[in-house]
Each structure stands twice: as C-alpha cells, then as structure tokens.
C-alpha cells in the first residue's frame, strides 16, 4: 500500500517550507519521497516537484479567461482537478507501490472545512490504495492571542471531521516564539489555554470559552512543534 501526507492549513502557515523540510528529512533517513504541488496559485518551489497541478490548470489562466477573482478561481481549479482525476491517477501509476508522496495543498481554508473538493480527492486516493495522513499546520505566532489560537484549532478540527483521516496538528514557525510559552500550548489537556482565554474574555463569554476548551481538549490531537532548519 502506498502512503502519503495531505499537507493543509491557511495561507502563510509554511506548508511549502514543511514539505521541503520533510522531503529533506526523509532523504537523509534513506526514504525516497515525492512532493506533489496541488496549489494552482503557486509560483516557485524550494523542493523538487514530482508533478504540478499547474500542468493541468493554473489560477492565472482561470482568472484571465473566466474573469474570476483569486478565491473563486482557486476553487474552480480544484473542482476541475476533481473532474479530471484520471490525470492525477495516470501520473501516480508511474511510481511504485513503495513510494511515499507529500501533497502540498492550497491555503484556502474552505477547501478543507466544508467544500467537498478535498474530501473527493482523499476518497479517490484511498480507492487507489493510498494510506493517508492529514497534516494540518497552525501558525505558532497565534499563541500570542488565545482567541486566534482557538480559531486555528477549530479550523483544524473542522478539517479533521470533514476529511475523516488520521490527523496530525503541527505548529509552525516555532523558532519565532518563546519556547516556554510554546510548551504551554503543546498540551491541550492542560488548563493553561482555558485560564488564558478566560482572562482575555468578559464574564458573559466565559461559559462559551470553557465549552470550546473542552471540545479542544477532548477532540483535538496534541500539536507537534515544527522548527524550520536551513541545514
């Protein structure tokens, strides 16, 4: 059975950087991996691209020919991919059953939270005998604002429920935040998140804060810290 990671998360969280570092880590460990670009708006890469959705359709062409904006154009591109999954399947068939793939996905959050596009893609990969892990990236700079961190975690939970995959949360840009502060957020079961969120809200919203923190504590996997290295 072939294996892959579906790398998700909002724009700017460092998905391509994660893919680059994961590719280099696997190479150093003797594990050959192939990174697939599924972002039709991508412009350049720091990793070798096995194949690229822009060879099928690009956001620039859609915006120019159909007059769509960036968001609508990106959704159109991903829907076009789903309508032409034979293109992706034919490319994947050129690789062996032991090969490992990393799919670098777009940063439009609705693709994971409620639109059916990524669900259809994951279902197709499973039908093609892929074992899939969802990797959801969250910007660790959010820990400076408890409300932003909760928002990021809930978006991750939405993707986990929508896609129904084994799921890992990864905090990125950890080298830019205080290590001791970061450690407090790496364990959702601790009371630190609730305490911090409660202190930042009025009495009116504290019951909601407790309820949300309970959902996070019981439903969301422990986030893992990812530190980007250049070497």
Secondary structure, DSSP 8 states (H G I E B T S, - for coil): -EEEEEEE-STTS-HHHHHHHHHHHHHHTT--EEEEE--TT----SS-EEEEGGGT--HHHHHHHH---HHHHHHHHHHHHHHTHHHHHHHHTTS-TT-EEEEE----THHHHT-SHHHHHHHHHHHTTEEEEEEEEEEGGGGGSHHHHHHHHHHHHHHHHHHT-EEEEEEE-GGGS-HHHHHHHS-TTSSHHHHHHHHTS-HHHHHHHHHHHHHHHHHS---EE------
